[in-house]
Amino acid sequence: MEKKQLSAGGSALFLTALGAVSHVLAFCYRVALSRMVGAEVMGLYQLVMPVYSVLLSLTAVGLTAAVSNLTPQYMAFHNAAGVRQTVSACLRAFFLLLFPIGLTVILAYDPISVYILGDARTQLGLVLLIPCVALTGVENIHKHFFYGGGYVRPPAIVELLEQFIRAAAVLGLLWLFLPQYPERTVGLIVLGMVLCEVFSAVTLAVLFRRKLVRSGGPGEARNVLRRRIAAIAVPVGLTSLLGNLMGAANATLIPRKLVEGGMGRSEAISELGVVCGMTLPMLALPTVFLGALSLVIVPRLSRAAALGQSGEVRRLASKAISAVSLLLLPAMTLLVVLGGDVGALLFRQNVGEWLLPLAAATALTGYQSTLCSILNGTNKQSWVAIVTILCDAVQLLFTLLLIPRAGMGGFVAGAVLSSLLGTALTLVLVGRATGLKPRIFQWVTAPALASLLMGLNCNLLFRYLKDQGLSPLPAGMACLIFGLVLYGAALQAQGVWEKR
């Protein structure tokens, strides 16, 4: 089995390449969706999607983490039977959890939409979320077997195809049935998601059965396996649940608090749609590599920790942090310079009002996400849980207290402060867990200085090109090329690149 696995670097590059295509496609899909349905429907969609995240946290997230962590451990000892048992046990547990929870949502969709989400127009989307969650759970459990075992190609290709199918299904349904009332429009979007999840769940389940045709090895005692799964799934699931509950509360409170501050209901929903449905997804576009990095680094850290290879753990952790700095800092800098004009061109909305602080929050969140992945890979899930809950609580507190006075500025301030707090805490905890010493120049100083130099020059160039009559898109492309060359030269001048 190991002969068919990619190396850590090869896996990360492969996942990043496919992920980049997938993210670009997803971003283009979101642009088309925003244009077709408008800011208000995007706001309603942003109210429904946190419920989707909460349902997955209640049922699947902890189990997928268990599959991802236990698969490389069993493979390290050539116990394929233990892998098959883990996947089967997690699937059974998933459906045992989903049945009562899904039934409750279907029976109580009216009070949930009116009293919890605060808008009755989310009812149809809520009902259609249940089959979507069922299919997503099956897909994710099988997907994390492949990632945990180092077989990155099958799930990555399936995920890319899923993006094509989702875009075609959702946009096709909207093209056929629009115009509709907002409730039906949200329902059409969720129905398109269900259709694409059918493809992903079935394909990955078939590929899993073909991959593990033979289940060699001693297997694992049923009681021992349950305890091992629970030890990983419970803290991860509870962390995800509490975080997503706070995220859902945050999403539902934003329009309510904006109304409390004097804004109209439709305008408040539209504001939520612009910031959370347009600006943040645009800023998240360069973070494509974070998911690939996490999927690759967690099983390898888990394997190295299981074999007592502390030096390898520190090496992998340092490389992951360096990768975040080298890739994410220049991307956020370019988006601060170009994002306002490019976003207005794509979304036909003003997405640049909170661009700078949200870009800083996105960069800090990237560091926090990677540091949390390192802690997860070294079996410190409980530490991740505490930090995540604390940061979500800070964000929720800012939403409650500041939005009525400062509008969306209260939400943005909470995003920056909570991500800064999370990054600082997880960095300290990674040092304690692995013995990793901070490398400030390599991790932060060099890429930050290079990004600052690039951003200042690109800002001047972009303004000059626009003053000369060039439209924002070609001017932005010229700045992108110039900025990347300048950034690489600045890193080279600081001696960051290593020959190896």
GUTI-248392 format. One record per residue (C-alpha): residue in one letter; y, x, z; residue number from 1. Coordinates in steps of 0.02 Angstrom, whole numbers, plus 50000, padded with zeros to 5 digits. Each point is the difference from the previous one (the first is absolute). Layout:
// GUTI-248392
[A, [Y, X, Z], NUM]
...
This chain:
// GUTI-248392
[M, [50000, 50000, 50000], 1]
[E, [50120, 50139, 50044], 2]
[K, [49983, 50077, 49828], 3]
[K, [50088, 49849, 49927], 4]
[Q, [50144, 50004, 50124], 5]
[L, [50169, 50068, 49951], 6]
[S, [50086, 50134, 50101], 7]
[A, [50140, 49947, 50117], 8]
[G, [50135, 50064, 49882], 9]
[G, [49915, 49928, 49847], 10]
[S, [49978, 49832, 50086], 11]
[A, [50183, 49994, 50052], 12]
[L, [50060, 50045, 49826], 13]
[F, [49885, 49874, 49917], 14]
[L, [50050, 49861, 50119], 15]
[T, [50183, 50043, 49984], 16]
[A, [49993, 49999, 49810], 17]
[L, [49914, 49831, 49992], 18]
[G, [50104, 49937, 50145], 19]
[A, [50159, 50048, 49909], 20]
[V, [49949, 49897, 49849], 21]
[S, [49948, 49858, 50115], 22]
[H, [50164, 50005, 50097], 23]
[V, [50105, 50005, 49842], 24]
[L, [49904, 49851, 49934], 25]
[A, [50019, 49909, 50167], 26]
[F, [50186, 50038, 50001], 27]
[C, [50021, 49935, 49822], 28]
[Y, [49902, 49846, 50051], 29]
[R, [50118, 49973, 50148], 30]
[V, [50151, 50019, 49887], 31]
[A, [49930, 49871, 49878], 32]
[L, [49952, 49886, 50144], 33]
[S, [50174, 50011, 50077], 34]
[R, [50081, 49957, 49836], 35]
[M, [49886, 49852, 49970], 36]
[V, [50011, 49918, 50172], 37]
[G, [50166, 50060, 50073], 38]
[A, [50053, 50068, 50170], 39]
[E, [49966, 49839, 50099], 40]
[V, [49817, 49984, 49946], 41]
[M, [49979, 50187, 50032], 42]
[G, [50063, 49966, 50176], 43]
[L, [49871, 49862, 50024], 44]
[Y, [49866, 50118, 49934], 45]
[Q, [50057, 50128, 50130], 46]
[L, [49971, 49868, 50134], 47]
[V, [49821, 49967, 49942], 48]
[M, [49942, 50179, 49977], 49]
[P, [50012, 50050, 50185], 50]
[V, [49876, 49861, 50037], 51]
[Y, [49883, 50082, 49874], 52]
[S, [50019, 50165, 50094], 53]
[V, [49968, 49916, 50168], 54]
[L, [49842, 49917, 49936], 55]
[L, [49935, 50166, 49933], 56]
[S, [50040, 50082, 50167], 57]
[L, [49902, 49866, 50092], 58]
[T, [49848, 50020, 49888], 59]
[A, [49987, 50155, 49891], 60]
[V, [50117, 50144, 50042], 61]
[G, [49904, 50069, 50148], 62]
[L, [49834, 49982, 49908], 63]
[T, [50063, 50094, 49848], 64]
[A, [50059, 50141, 50115], 65]
[A, [49826, 50005, 50077], 66]
[V, [49919, 50015, 49828], 67]
[S, [50122, 50137, 49947], 68]
[N, [49970, 50101, 50160], 69]
[L, [49812, 49977, 50021], 70]
[T, [49951, 50027, 49818], 71]
[P, [50046, 50187, 49995], 72]
[Q, [49922, 50026, 50171], 73]
[Y, [49833, 49929, 49945], 74]
[M, [50010, 50093, 49835], 75]
[A, [50032, 50163, 50092], 76]
[F, [49825, 49980, 50073], 77]
[H, [49923, 49930, 49838], 78]
[N, [49973, 49828, 50074], 79]
[A, [50029, 49880, 49854], 80]
[A, [49905, 49863, 50092], 81]
[G, [50132, 50005, 50136], 82]
[V, [50135, 49975, 49868], 83]
[R, [49915, 49846, 49929], 84]
[Q, [49976, 49929, 50174], 85]
[T, [50185, 50027, 50039], 86]
[V, [50061, 49910, 49845], 87]
[S, [49879, 49854, 50027], 88]
[A, [50048, 49981, 50183], 89]
[C, [50186, 50003, 49958], 90]
[L, [49979, 49867, 49865], 91]
[R, [49909, 49885, 50122], 92]
[A, [50132, 50026, 50133], 93]
[F, [50138, 49966, 49873], 94]
[F, [49933, 49829, 49950], 95]
[L, [49962, 49952, 50181], 96]
[L, [50184, 50033, 50039], 97]
[L, [50071, 49921, 49842], 98]
[F, [49912, 49831, 50010], 99]
[P, [50083, 49931, 50159], 100]
[I, [50167, 50083, 49964], 101]
[G, [50007, 49937, 49820], 102]
[L, [49948, 49825, 50051], 103]
[T, [50139, 49996, 50130], 104]
[V, [50131, 50050, 49870], 105]
[I, [49939, 49869, 49875], 106]
[L, [50004, 49861, 50131], 107]
[A, [50167, 50051, 50077], 108]
[Y, [50095, 50055, 49844], 109]
[D, [50137, 49871, 50027], 110]
[P, [50055, 50052, 50177], 111]
[I, [49978, 50184, 49956], 112]
[S, [50117, 49984, 49851], 113]
[V, [50131, 49892, 50087], 114]
[Y, [50005, 50067, 50178], 115]
[I, [49943, 50181, 49980], 116]
[L, [50060, 50051, 49827], 117]
[G, [50147, 49882, 50008], 118]
[D, [49984, 49933, 49822], 119]
[A, [49884, 49860, 49942], 120]
[R, [50003, 50069, 49823], 121]
[T, [49872, 50133, 50050], 122]
[Q, [49858, 49873, 50028], 123]
[L, [49906, 50018, 49836], 124]
[G, [50009, 50189, 50007], 125]
[L, [49926, 49999, 50176], 126]
[V, [49848, 49899, 49949], 127]
[L, [49966, 50112, 49849], 128]
[L, [50010, 50155, 50108], 129]
[I, [49829, 49965, 50078], 130]
[P, [49893, 50032, 49844], 131]
[C, [50113, 50147, 49961], 132]
[V, [49967, 50077, 50171], 133]
[A, [49812, 49971, 49983], 134]
[L, [49993, 50093, 49835], 135]
[T, [50118, 50138, 50058], 136]
[G, [49893, 50033, 50155], 137]
[V, [49841, 50021, 49895], 138]
[E, [50095, 50113, 49880], 139]
[N, [50076, 50110, 50136], 140]
[I, [49838, 50027, 50097], 141]
[H, [49912, 50062, 49843], 142]
[K, [50154, 50097, 49944], 143]
[H, [50007, 50098, 50163], 144]
[F, [49817, 50047, 49983], 145]
[F, [50044, 50088, 49837], 146]
[Y, [50155, 50084, 50071], 147]
[G, [49910, 50049, 50160], 148]
[G, [49858, 50075, 49900], 149]
[G, [50117, 50096, 49884], 150]
[Y, [49962, 49894, 49846], 151]
[V, [50180, 49970, 49953], 152]
[R, [49983, 49956, 49816], 153]
[P, [49916, 49828, 50006], 154]
[P, [50119, 49914, 50124], 155]
[A, [50154, 50083, 49926], 156]
[I, [49958, 49940, 49825], 157]
[V, [49957, 49826, 50063], 158]
[E, [50165, 49993, 50094], 159]
[L, [50095, 50047, 49842], 160]
[L, [49911, 49866, 49900], 161]
[E, [50038, 49878, 50141], 162]
[Q, [50186, 50030, 49975], 163]
[F, [49986, 49955, 49816], 164]
[I, [49902, 49843, 50039], 165]
[R, [50120, 49946, 50139], 166]
[A, [50152, 50023, 49890], 167]
[A, [49918, 49906, 49857], 168]
[A, [49936, 49860, 50112], 169]
[V, [50158, 49970, 50101], 170]
[L, [50124, 50018, 49858], 171]
[G, [49887, 49901, 49884], 172]
[L, [49989, 49855, 50123], 173]
[L, [50187, 50001, 50025], 174]
[W, [50031, 50006, 49813], 175]
[L, [49884, 49851, 49974], 176]
[F, [50061, 49888, 50142], 177]
[L, [50182, 50044, 50038], 178]
[P, [50119, 49920, 50039], 179]
[Q, [49927, 49934, 50163], 180]
[Y, [50057, 49962, 50176], 181]
[P, [50011, 50158, 50108], 182]
[E, [49843, 49952, 50100], 183]
[R, [49894, 49986, 49843], 184]
[T, [50074, 50161, 49932], 185]
[V, [49944, 50095, 50156], 186]
[G, [49829, 49917, 49984], 187]
[L, [49985, 50061, 49820], 188]
[I, [50038, 50178, 50055], 189]
[V, [49865, 49996, 50134], 190]
[L, [49876, 49919, 49879], 191]
[G, [50025, 50145, 49880], 192]
[M, [49961, 50119, 50144], 193]
[V, [49837, 49906, 50033], 194]
[L, [49946, 50020, 49819], 195]
[C, [50025, 50188, 50000], 196]
[E, [49910, 50019, 50167], 197]
[V, [49845, 49917, 49926], 198]
[F, [49987, 50143, 49876], 199]
[S, [50026, 50137, 50131], 200]
[A, [49880, 49930, 50130], 201]
[V, [49857, 49970, 49879], 202]
[T, [50021, 50167, 49909], 203]
[L, [50004, 50107, 50157], 204]
[A, [49852, 49908, 50079], 205]
[V, [49895, 50033, 49844], 206]
[L, [50053, 50183, 49993], 207]
[F, [49957, 50022, 50185], 208]
[R, [49823, 49935, 49974], 209]
[R, [49976, 50115, 49851], 210]
[K, [50065, 50151, 50097], 211]
[L, [49883, 49976, 50149], 212]
[V, [49840, 49954, 49909], 213]
[R, [49903, 50111, 50119], 214]
[S, [50038, 49995, 50186], 215]
[G, [49926, 50162, 50065], 216]
[G, [50022, 50063, 50177], 217]
[P, [49953, 49933, 50171], 218]
[G, [50131, 49863, 50005], 219]
[E, [50079, 49946, 50164], 220]
[A, [49944, 49890, 50143], 221]
[R, [50082, 49829, 49987], 222]
[N, [50081, 50004, 50173], 223]
[V, [50064, 50177, 49975], 224]
[L, [50072, 49954, 49830], 225]
[R, [50089, 49848, 50071], 226]
[R, [50078, 50105, 50137], 227]
[R, [50057, 50132, 49876], 228]
[I, [50077, 49870, 49885], 229]
[A, [50084, 49911, 50145], 230]
[A, [50071, 50162, 50070], 231]
[I, [50095, 50027, 49837], 232]
[A, [50029, 49821, 49940], 233]
[V, [50068, 49925, 50161], 234]
[P, [50146, 50120, 50031], 235]
[V, [50044, 50012, 49816], 236]
[G, [49987, 49812, 49976], 237]
[L, [50102, 49961, 50155], 238]
[T, [50132, 50125, 49948], 239]
[S, [50010, 49927, 49827], 240]
[L, [50001, 49823, 50069], 241]
[L, [50141, 50031, 50123], 242]
[G, [50099, 50095, 49869], 243]
[N, [49978, 49865, 49870], 244]
[L, [50038, 49863, 50125], 245]
[M, [50163, 50088, 50038], 246]
[G, [50029, 50025, 49814], 247]
[A, [49969, 49815, 49968], 248]
[A, [50114, 49953, 50144], 249]
[N, [50130, 50117, 49930], 250]
[A, [49989, 49923, 49825], 251]
[T, [50015, 49822, 50066], 252]
[L, [50140, 50044, 50120], 253]
[I, [50111, 50088, 49872], 254]
[P, [50055, 49841, 49907], 255]
[R, [50012, 49902, 50163], 256]
[K, [50112, 50131, 50079], 257]
[L, [50105, 50013, 49842], 258]
[V, [50025, 49811, 50007], 259]
[E, [50044, 50017, 50184], 260]
[G, [50133, 50127, 49949], 261]
[G, [50080, 49874, 49881], 262]
[M, [49906, 50023, 49835], 263]
[G, [49928, 49853, 49903], 264]
[R, [49810, 49975, 49998], 265]
[S, [49979, 50031, 49813], 266]
[E, [50113, 50151, 50007], 267]
[A, [49903, 50070, 50148], 268]
[I, [49833, 49979, 49909], 269]
[S, [50077, 50085, 49848], 270]
[E, [50062, 50144, 50108], 271]
[L, [49823, 50024, 50067], 272]
[G, [49935, 49998, 49822], 273]
[V, [50124, 50132, 49942], 274]
[V, [49977, 50124, 50144], 275]
[C, [49813, 49978, 50035], 276]
[G, [49944, 49943, 49827], 277]
[M, [50105, 50115, 49890], 278]
[T, [50087, 50145, 50089], 279]
[L, [49855, 50054, 50111], 280]
[P, [49869, 49987, 49861], 281]
[M, [50111, 50107, 49890], 282]
[L, [50013, 50131, 50137], 283]
[A, [49812, 49989, 50030], 284]
[L, [49963, 50046, 49818], 285]
[P, [49999, 50190, 50032], 286]
[T, [49885, 49980, 50151], 287]
[V, [49852, 49975, 49883], 288]
[F, [49920, 50162, 50059], 289]
[L, [50000, 49949, 50184], 290]
[G, [49856, 49878, 49978], 291]
[A, [49901, 50129, 49901], 292]
[L, [50037, 50133, 50129], 293]
[S, [49943, 49889, 50143], 294]
[L, [49841, 49945, 49913], 295]
[V, [49955, 50181, 49964], 296]
[I, [50056, 50084, 50161], 297]
[V, [49925, 49879, 50129], 298]
[P, [49815, 50020, 49953], 299]
[R, [50019, 50188, 49982], 300]
[L, [50085, 50016, 50167], 301]
[S, [49866, 49890, 50075], 302]
[R, [49864, 50110, 49925], 303]
[A, [50084, 50162, 50058], 304]
[A, [50026, 49930, 50175], 305]
[A, [49818, 49942, 50009], 306]
[L, [49943, 50177, 49954], 307]
[G, [50121, 50082, 50124], 308]
[Q, [50104, 50087, 49864], 309]
[S, [50169, 50001, 50090], 310]
[G, [50075, 50127, 49881], 311]
[E, [49961, 49890, 49850], 312]
[V, [50077, 49851, 50090], 313]
[R, [50164, 50095, 50025], 314]
[R, [49999, 50063, 49820], 315]
[L, [49977, 49826, 49928], 316]
[A, [50132, 49926, 50115], 317]
[S, [50130, 50131, 49954], 318]
[K, [49968, 49978, 49814], 319]
[A, [50020, 49811, 50016], 320]
[I, [50168, 50014, 50089], 321]
[S, [50062, 50128, 49873], 322]
[A, [49950, 49886, 49857], 323]
[V, [50102, 49855, 50073], 324]
[S, [50156, 50108, 50014], 325]
[L, [49985, 50079, 49828], 326]
[L, [49975, 49834, 49911], 327]
[L, [50088, 49867, 50101], 328]
[L, [50166, 50082, 50044], 329]
[P, [50057, 50033, 49819], 330]
[A, [49940, 49827, 49947], 331]
[M, [50103, 49913, 50134], 332]
[T, [50151, 50108, 49956], 333]
[L, [49991, 49952, 49816], 334]
[L, [49982, 49816, 50045], 335]
[V, [50156, 50007, 50108], 336]
[V, [50096, 50070, 49852], 337]
[L, [49926, 49892, 49862], 338]
[G, [49924, 49850, 50089], 339]
[G, [50153, 49887, 50007], 340]
[D, [50030, 50002, 49812], 341]
[V, [49816, 50001, 49951], 342]
[G, [49960, 49859, 50123], 343]
[A, [50142, 49891, 49936], 344]
[L, [49939, 50030, 49822], 345]
[L, [49820, 49954, 50041], 346]
[F, [50018, 49860, 50128], 347]
[R, [50172, 49934, 49950], 348]
[Q, [50043, 50001, 50185], 349]
[N, [50104, 50114, 50112], 350]
[V, [49864, 50109, 50079], 351]
[G, [50111, 50148, 50044], 352]
[E, [50089, 49933, 50154], 353]
[W, [49877, 50075, 50126], 354]
[L, [49922, 50131, 49887], 355]
[L, [50045, 50159, 50098], 356]
[P, [49939, 49949, 50174], 357]
[L, [49845, 49913, 49930], 358]
[A, [49958, 50158, 49900], 359]
[A, [50010, 50101, 50161], 360]
[A, [49889, 49873, 50088], 361]
[T, [49874, 50007, 49857], 362]
[A, [49991, 50190, 50008], 363]
[L, [49974, 49996, 50189], 364]
[T, [49867, 49865, 49979], 365]
[G, [49910, 50114, 49877], 366]
[Y, [49991, 50137, 50131], 367]
[Q, [49943, 49877, 50133], 368]
[S, [49866, 49929, 49885], 369]
[T, [49928, 50172, 49963], 370]
[L, [50005, 50053, 50182], 371]
[C, [49910, 49839, 50048], 372]
[S, [49867, 50038, 49869], 373]
[I, [49974, 50170, 50080], 374]
[L, [49979, 49919, 50170], 375]
[N, [49879, 49871, 49928], 376]
[G, [49899, 50140, 49921], 377]
[T, [49985, 50087, 50168], 378]
[N, [49943, 49841, 50089], 379]
[K, [50166, 49967, 50088], 380]
[Q, [50017, 49820, 49943], 381]
[S, [50061, 49943, 50170], 382]
[W, [50149, 50118, 49990], 383]
[V, [50044, 49930, 49830], 384]
[A, [49989, 49825, 50072], 385]
[I, [50124, 50036, 50139], 386]
[V, [50128, 50082, 49886], 387]
[T, [49987, 49866, 49866], 388]
[I, [50022, 49858, 50123], 389]
[L, [50149, 50086, 50081], 390]
[C, [50087, 50027, 49833], 391]
[D, [49969, 49821, 49944], 392]
[A, [50070, 49938, 50165], 393]
[V, [50159, 50101, 49973], 394]
[Q, [50021, 49926, 49825], 395]
[L, [49973, 49824, 50065], 396]
[L, [50126, 50027, 50140], 397]
[F, [50133, 50055, 49876], 398]
[T, [49965, 49847, 49893], 399]
[L, [50018, 49883, 50148], 400]
[L, [50157, 50077, 50073], 401]
[L, [50101, 50073, 49856], 402]
[I, [49973, 49892, 49845], 403]
[P, [50105, 49853, 50065], 404]
[R, [50144, 50122, 50026], 405]
[A, [49976, 50130, 49862], 406]
[G, [49900, 49906, 49868], 407]
[M, [49868, 50101, 49908], 408]
[G, [50079, 50156, 50074], 409]
[G, [49908, 49960, 50161], 410]
[F, [49833, 50002, 49910], 411]
[V, [50042, 50162, 49911], 412]
[A, [50053, 50086, 50162], 413]
[G, [49836, 49948, 50079], 414]
[A, [49902, 50069, 49852], 415]
[V, [50084, 50171, 50014], 416]
[L, [49985, 50015, 50189], 417]
[S, [49820, 49938, 50010], 418]
[S, [49940, 50118, 49862], 419]
[L, [50092, 50147, 50082], 420]
[L, [49919, 49961, 50167], 421]
[G, [49828, 49982, 49920], 422]
[T, [50013, 50165, 49907], 423]
[A, [50052, 50096, 50156], 424]
[L, [49863, 49927, 50108], 425]
[T, [49859, 50022, 49874], 426]
[L, [50053, 50180, 49967], 427]
[V, [49985, 50040, 50185], 428]
[L, [49831, 49913, 50011], 429]
[V, [49931, 50091, 49846], 430]
[G, [50046, 50165, 50082], 431]
[R, [49910, 49948, 50158], 432]
[A, [49845, 49937, 49908], 433]
[T, [49978, 50145, 49878], 434]
[G, [50095, 50147, 50074], 435]
[L, [50108, 50003, 49843], 436]
[K, [50164, 50095, 50023], 437]
[P, [50155, 49931, 49911], 438]
[R, [50054, 50095, 49844], 439]
[I, [50178, 49937, 49990], 440]
[F, [50057, 50105, 49851], 441]
[Q, [49847, 49963, 49892], 442]
[W, [49986, 49817, 50049], 443]
[V, [50182, 49944, 50005], 444]
[T, [50139, 50129, 49979], 445]
[A, [49957, 50070, 49828], 446]
[P, [49961, 49835, 49912], 447]
[A, [50148, 49914, 50086], 448]
[L, [50125, 50134, 49943], 449]
[A, [49928, 49998, 49824], 450]
[S, [50012, 49809, 49996], 451]
[L, [50180, 50002, 50063], 452]
[L, [50051, 50125, 49865], 453]
[M, [49913, 49895, 49868], 454]
[G, [50078, 49838, 50063], 455]
[L, [50179, 50065, 50001], 456]
[N, [49986, 50071, 49825], 457]
[C, [49912, 49846, 49931], 458]
[N, [50134, 49887, 50076], 459]
[L, [50137, 50097, 49910], 460]
[L, [49902, 50002, 49837], 461]
[F, [49961, 49815, 50009], 462]
[R, [50182, 49953, 50029], 463]
[Y, [50056, 50114, 49859], 464]
[L, [49874, 49929, 49876], 465]
[K, [50049, 49821, 50043], 466]
[D, [50185, 50043, 49982], 467]
[Q, [49959, 50067, 49826], 468]
[G, [49932, 49829, 49952], 469]
[L, [49813, 50031, 50021], 470]
[S, [49902, 49851, 50068], 471]
[P, [49916, 50019, 50172], 472]
[L, [49821, 50013, 49934], 473]
[P, [50018, 50153, 49885], 474]
[A, [50123, 50077, 50122], 475]
[G, [49872, 49977, 50138], 476]
[M, [49861, 50078, 49896], 477]
[A, [50110, 50152, 49965], 478]
[C, [50038, 50018, 50185], 479]
[L, [49815, 49983, 50042], 480]
[I, [49949, 50142, 49886], 481]
[F, [50145, 50110, 50054], 482]
[G, [49970, 49961, 50184], 483]
[L, [49814, 50042, 49996], 484]
[V, [50033, 50168, 49915], 485]
[L, [50137, 50040, 50127], 486]
[Y, [49889, 49947, 50145], 487]
[G, [49857, 50112, 49943], 488]
[A, [50119, 50146, 49978], 489]
[A, [50073, 49974, 50174], 490]
[L, [49825, 49998, 50078], 491]
[Q, [49954, 50157, 49904], 492]
[A, [50157, 50087, 50061], 493]
[Q, [49951, 49960, 50180], 494]
[G, [49825, 50069, 49975], 495]
[V, [49911, 49835, 50030], 496]
[W, [49874, 50010, 49857], 497]
[E, [49841, 50094, 50039], 498]
[K, [49900, 50082, 49861], 499]
[R, [49838, 49927, 50064], 500]
